């Protein structure tokens, strides 16, 4: 139950971060936002690491580095896919992979969720594409080209693998493996931005908004790490992957975005999935 509660906090933090990230990305290039949010997240986790104890062992460096690299490439490919393809297809396809890969990995590592928990996983797999669904575009809407498909599948797979790698971080490392992972991700993003000539500072209100996004990102990652350490990867990862539901709720409550019946049904299924996994886990 503790693991599921932590996973739920992580999902809320991720969904909140994505909501504010979407607002910021409407005003400036998304890569510029990430350039600030990732270092903020890294600094916060590194600042908390001494209080959590642990040490940065070779094993921690291995899994932390793998997680950071996977996350950085995943977020970059995901934004490219969203920029060139239909959001209504890119988002749910990527989300399904983010959900499925940790579940398969958990089972392969010997985890055996209860029958009730498996039912919750099935509900979540159905809920995620429904919640992520956006309105259909017209004739000029972006197409799901082979390039967009590769970027979508690649980003979803790497996000899923980053969950698996985070779950393998040694418990005796405390928060240090996670801090190293975020540092690696921030470094890769910075290198990509410099290469593309997009490493420009963010000022004014957007600066503080980006900082806030970084705070929620740090909370999401820390609670995710401890959710994996205190419970099953196959269950906690599914609950965390329901974060799009949180983003949709914010869109409804804050910016008064109209949401269709399909998304509302997805929200209902997401709630049922969380409850079922919590009881069955």
Backbone torsions as a table, in degrees:
resi	resn	phi	psi	omega
1	UNK	NA	-38.2	178.7
2	UNK	-62.3	-41.4	179.9
3	UNK	-61.6	-43.4	-179.4
4	UNK	-67.1	-38.0	177.9
5	UNK	-63.6	-43.2	177.4
6	UNK	-64.7	-40.2	178.3
7	UNK	-63.3	-37.3	178.9
8	UNK	-66.9	-40.7	175.9
9	UNK	-61.4	-41.9	178.7
10	UNK	-62.0	-42.7	179.1
11	UNK	-63.0	-42.4	179.1
12	UNK	-63.7	-43.0	-179.9
13	UNK	-66.2	-42.6	177.5
14	UNK	-63.0	-44.3	-179.6
15	UNK	-64.5	-39.1	177.1
16	UNK	-65.9	-43.6	177.9
17	UNK	-60.2	-42.2	179.7
18	UNK	-66.3	-37.2	179.8
19	UNK	-63.3	-50.2	178.9
20	UNK	-67.4	-31.7	176.8
21	UNK	-65.2	-38.1	178.0
22	UNK	-64.6	-39.8	178.3
23	UNK	-63.3	-45.7	-179.6
24	UNK	-65.5	-38.1	-176.2
25	UNK	-72.2	-13.6	175.1
26	UNK	-76.9	-16.6	-176.0
27	UNK	-106.9	-32.4	177.5
28	UNK	-138.7	168.8	179.8
29	UNK	-58.8	133.8	-176.9
30	UNK	-57.8	-34.3	-178.6
31	UNK	-63.2	-34.3	178.3
32	UNK	-67.6	-33.4	176.8
33	UNK	-67.1	-47.2	-179.3
34	UNK	-62.0	-34.3	-179.9
35	UNK	-58.5	-28.0	179.2
36	UNK	-96.5	-41.0	-175.7
37	UNK	-65.5	-39.0	-178.4
38	UNK	-65.7	-47.1	175.9
39	UNK	-61.3	-38.6	177.6
40	UNK	-61.1	-46.5	177.8
41	UNK	-59.8	-42.6	179.8
42	UNK	-62.1	-46.9	-178.7
43	UNK	-63.3	-41.1	-179.5
44	UNK	-65.0	-44.7	180.0
45	UNK	-67.3	-40.4	178.0
46	UNK	-64.5	-36.1	179.1
47	UNK	-67.7	-33.1	-179.6
48	UNK	-82.9	-21.1	-174.7
49	UNK	-56.1	-44.4	-179.4
50	UNK	-59.8	-30.5	-178.8
51	UNK	-77.5	-20.6	179.9
52	UNK	-89.7	-8.9	-179.6
53	UNK	76.2	-165.2	178.3
54	UNK	89.9	179.5	-179.0
55	UNK	-145.3	159.2	-179.0
56	UNK	-95.8	86.4	-179.1
57	UNK	-82.3	168.3	176.0
58	UNK	-56.6	-37.2	178.2
59	UNK	-65.5	-40.0	178.5
60	UNK	-65.0	-40.2	178.3
61	UNK	-64.0	-39.7	-179.1
62	UNK	-62.6	-54.9	-177.4
63	UNK	-71.0	-36.0	177.5
64	UNK	-64.5	-45.0	179.0
65	UNK	-63.4	-41.5	179.4
66	UNK	-64.2	-42.8	179.3
67	UNK	-64.2	-44.6	-179.2
68	UNK	-63.8	-43.3	179.7
69	UNK	-65.3	-43.3	179.8
70	UNK	-63.2	-41.7	-179.2
71	UNK	-64.2	-44.7	-177.3
72	UNK	-62.8	-48.2	-179.9
73	UNK	-66.5	-38.0	-179.4
74	UNK	-62.3	-46.8	-177.3
75	UNK	-66.7	-35.2	179.5
76	UNK	-67.5	-48.9	179.0
77	UNK	-63.9	-36.2	-178.8
78	UNK	-64.5	-44.0	178.8
79	UNK	-66.7	-35.6	175.8
80	UNK	-63.7	-41.6	179.2
81	UNK	-65.6	-41.6	179.2
82	UNK	-66.4	-33.0	-178.5
83	UNK	-71.3	-34.9	-174.0
84	UNK	-104.3	-16.3	-174.3
85	UNK	-120.4	176.7	179.5
86	UNK	-75.2	122.7	-178.1
87	UNK	-59.1	-35.9	-177.3
88	UNK	-64.8	-16.1	177.3
89	UNK	-106.0	-45.6	-176.6
90	UNK	-59.8	-49.3	-175.2
91	UNK	-61.4	-52.3	-179.0
92	UNK	-68.0	-35.9	179.1
93	UNK	-63.5	-45.9	178.1
94	UNK	-63.0	-41.5	-177.6
95	UNK	-63.4	-38.6	178.6
96	UNK	-61.4	-42.0	178.7
97	UNK	-66.9	-40.0	178.3
98	UNK	-60.0	-34.5	179.7
99	UNK	-78.4	-46.1	-170.8
100	UNK	-69.9	-41.7	-173.6
101	UNK	-62.7	-47.2	176.9
102	UNK	-63.5	-34.0	178.2
103	UNK	-64.0	-47.9	178.4
104	UNK	-61.6	-42.9	179.3
105	UNK	-63.2	-42.5	179.9
106	UNK	-61.2	-44.7	178.5
107	UNK	-64.1	-40.6	179.3
108	UNK	-64.5	-30.0	179.2
109	UNK	-83.6	0.8	174.9
110	UNK	107.5	2.1	179.2
111	UNK	-73.2	142.8	179.0
112	UNK	-133.6	86.2	178.7
113	UNK	-61.5	151.5	178.1
114	UNK	-67.5	164.5	179.6
115	UNK	-59.3	-40.2	179.1
116	UNK	-64.7	-41.5	179.0
117	UNK	-64.5	-38.2	177.4
118	UNK	-62.4	-38.2	175.9
119	UNK	-61.6	-38.2	176.5
120	UNK	-64.4	-38.3	177.8
121	UNK	-62.4	-42.5	179.5
122	UNK	-62.1	-43.4	178.1
123	UNK	-60.9	-40.3	-179.8
124	UNK	-65.9	-41.7	179.8
125	UNK	-61.8	-34.5	176.9
126	UNK	-75.4	-38.6	-174.9
127	UNK	-68.9	-39.6	-173.0
128	UNK	-58.6	-51.3	179.0
129	UNK	-66.2	-29.0	178.3
130	UNK	-68.8	-45.3	179.3
131	UNK	-65.1	-37.6	-176.1
132	UNK	-78.2	-8.6	-174.6
133	UNK	-67.4	135.2	174.0
134	UNK	-117.1	172.2	-178.1
135	UNK	-61.4	148.7	179.2
136	UNK	-70.8	142.9	-179.6
137	UNK	-88.2	172.9	179.7
138	UNK	-88.4	-157.7	-177.3
139	UNK	-68.7	-24.7	-179.3
140	UNK	-93.1	7.8	-178.7
141	UNK	-66.5	151.0	178.3
142	UNK	-59.2	148.2	-178.5
143	UNK	-104.4	152.8	178.7
144	UNK	-85.7	76.2	-176.6
145	UNK	-73.4	167.4	176.8
146	UNK	-56.1	-37.7	178.6
147	UNK	-64.7	-45.7	178.8
148	UNK	-62.7	-39.1	179.2
149	UNK	-61.5	-44.1	179.6
150	UNK	-63.5	-43.4	179.4
151	UNK	-64.1	-40.2	-179.2
152	UNK	-65.5	-51.0	-180.0
153	UNK	-63.2	-42.2	179.8
154	UNK	-62.9	-44.4	-179.3
155	UNK	-67.3	-42.7	178.8
156	UNK	-62.4	-42.7	179.2
157	UNK	-64.4	-41.9	-179.0
158	UNK	-70.2	-36.6	174.4
159	UNK	-61.3	-44.4	178.3
160	UNK	-61.6	-42.4	178.6
161	UNK	-65.7	-35.1	178.8
162	UNK	-63.5	-34.4	174.6
163	UNK	-62.7	-46.1	-179.4
164	UNK	-62.1	-45.6	-179.6
165	UNK	-63.6	-38.8	177.4
166	UNK	-63.6	-39.8	178.4
167	UNK	-64.7	-21.5	-179.9
168	UNK	-91.7	-3.5	178.7
169	UNK	-62.0	130.9	-176.0
170	UNK	-63.2	138.5	-178.9
171	UNK	-64.7	-30.2	-178.9
172	UNK	-75.5	0.6	177.7
173	UNK	-89.3	-7.8	-177.4
174	UNK	61.0	-131.8	179.0
175	UNK	-95.7	-3.7	-175.6
176	UNK	-61.1	-41.3	178.1
177	UNK	-61.5	-37.0	179.8
178	UNK	-69.8	-40.3	177.5
179	UNK	-61.7	-41.2	178.8
180	UNK	-65.9	-39.0	178.9
181	UNK	-61.3	-45.2	-180.0
182	UNK	-66.4	-36.0	178.5
183	UNK	-64.5	-42.5	177.6
184	UNK	-62.5	-45.7	179.9
185	UNK	-61.3	-43.4	179.6
186	UNK	-63.0	-39.6	179.3
187	UNK	-65.1	-41.9	179.8
188	UNK	-65.8	-43.0	179.1
189	UNK	-63.1	-41.9	179.3
190	UNK	-63.0	-42.5	179.2
191	UNK	-62.3	-41.2	178.9
192	UNK	-65.6	-40.3	-179.1
193	UNK	-66.5	-40.6	178.9
194	UNK	-64.7	-40.6	-179.6
195	UNK	-65.2	-34.8	-177.9
196	UNK	-92.1	-0.4	179.6
197	UNK	70.7	29.9	-178.1
198	UNK	-112.9	12.9	-179.0
199	UNK	-82.4	72.2	-179.1
200	UNK	-110.8	143.6	-178.6
201	UNK	-67.7	154.5	176.8
202	UNK	-110.3	129.3	-177.6
203	UNK	-125.1	177.0	175.5
204	UNK	66.2	-147.8	-178.7
205	UNK	-63.4	-30.3	179.2
206	UNK	-65.7	-30.8	177.9
207	UNK	-60.9	-49.3	-178.0
208	UNK	-70.0	-31.1	175.6
209	UNK	-66.1	-41.2	177.9
210	UNK	-64.7	-38.0	176.8
211	UNK	-62.4	-43.4	178.7
212	UNK	-61.1	-40.4	177.4
213	UNK	-61.3	-41.7	178.5
214	UNK	-62.4	-36.8	178.1
215	UNK	-63.4	-48.1	179.1
216	UNK	-64.8	-35.1	177.7
217	UNK	-63.5	-40.7	178.4
218	UNK	-63.9	-45.4	178.5
219	UNK	-60.5	-43.4	-179.1
220	UNK	-61.3	-43.2	-177.3
221	UNK	-71.9	-39.9	179.8
222	UNK	-65.8	-46.9	179.8
223	UNK	-67.0	-32.6	175.5
224	UNK	-62.8	-45.7	-179.1
225	UNK	-57.6	-47.4	-177.7
226	UNK	-75.3	-24.5	173.5
227	UNK	-65.3	-41.4	178.4
228	UNK	-68.6	-35.1	-177.6
229	UNK	-74.4	-26.7	-175.7
230	UNK	-102.1	-2.8	-178.3
231	UNK	-152.5	-161.5	-178.1
232	UNK	-86.1	132.6	175.8
233	UNK	-57.5	-41.5	-175.8
234	UNK	-64.6	-26.4	179.9
235	UNK	-94.7	-47.9	-177.9
236	UNK	-61.0	-39.4	-178.2
237	UNK	-64.8	-34.0	179.4
238	UNK	-67.0	-44.2	179.0
239	UNK	-62.7	-42.9	179.5
240	UNK	-63.3	-36.5	-177.9
241	UNK	-69.2	-6.8	177.1
242	UNK	-84.8	10.1	-177.9
243	UNK	-57.3	-27.8	177.8
244	UNK	-58.7	-27.0	178.6
245	UNK	-63.4	-37.7	179.1
246	UNK	-65.7	-43.1	178.5
247	UNK	-60.4	-40.8	179.5
248	UNK	-65.4	-41.0	178.7
249	UNK	-61.9	-41.3	176.8
250	UNK	-63.2	-40.7	-179.7
251	UNK	-62.3	-37.1	179.2
252	UNK	-71.7	-46.3	-172.5
253	UNK	-78.0	-36.6	-171.8
254	UNK	-95.7	-52.3	-176.4
255	UNK	-100.9	6.8	175.8
256	UNK	56.7	37.4	179.6
257	UNK	-71.8	137.4	178.9
258	UNK	-78.3	132.0	-177.7
259	UNK	-120.4	134.5	-177.5
260	UNK	-77.3	173.4	-179.2
261	UNK	-64.2	-32.6	-179.8
262	UNK	-63.5	-45.4	178.7
263	UNK	-65.9	-38.6	178.1
264	UNK	-62.6	-39.2	176.4
265	UNK	-63.8	-38.8	177.2
266	UNK	-62.8	-39.8	177.6
267	UNK	-62.4	-41.9	178.3
268	UNK	-63.3	-42.8	178.3
269	UNK	-66.1	-36.2	178.9
270	UNK	-61.9	-44.1	177.9
271	UNK	-62.5	-42.2	178.9
272	UNK	-65.0	-37.3	179.2
273	UNK	-63.8	-45.0	-179.8
274	UNK	-61.5	-45.8	179.9
275	UNK	-62.4	-43.9	-179.4
276	UNK	-64.9	-42.6	179.2
277	UNK	-67.3	-38.8	-179.8
278	UNK	-63.3	-42.7	179.9
279	UNK	-71.8	-42.8	-177.4
280	UNK	-77.8	-21.4	-178.4
281	UNK	-82.1	NA	NA
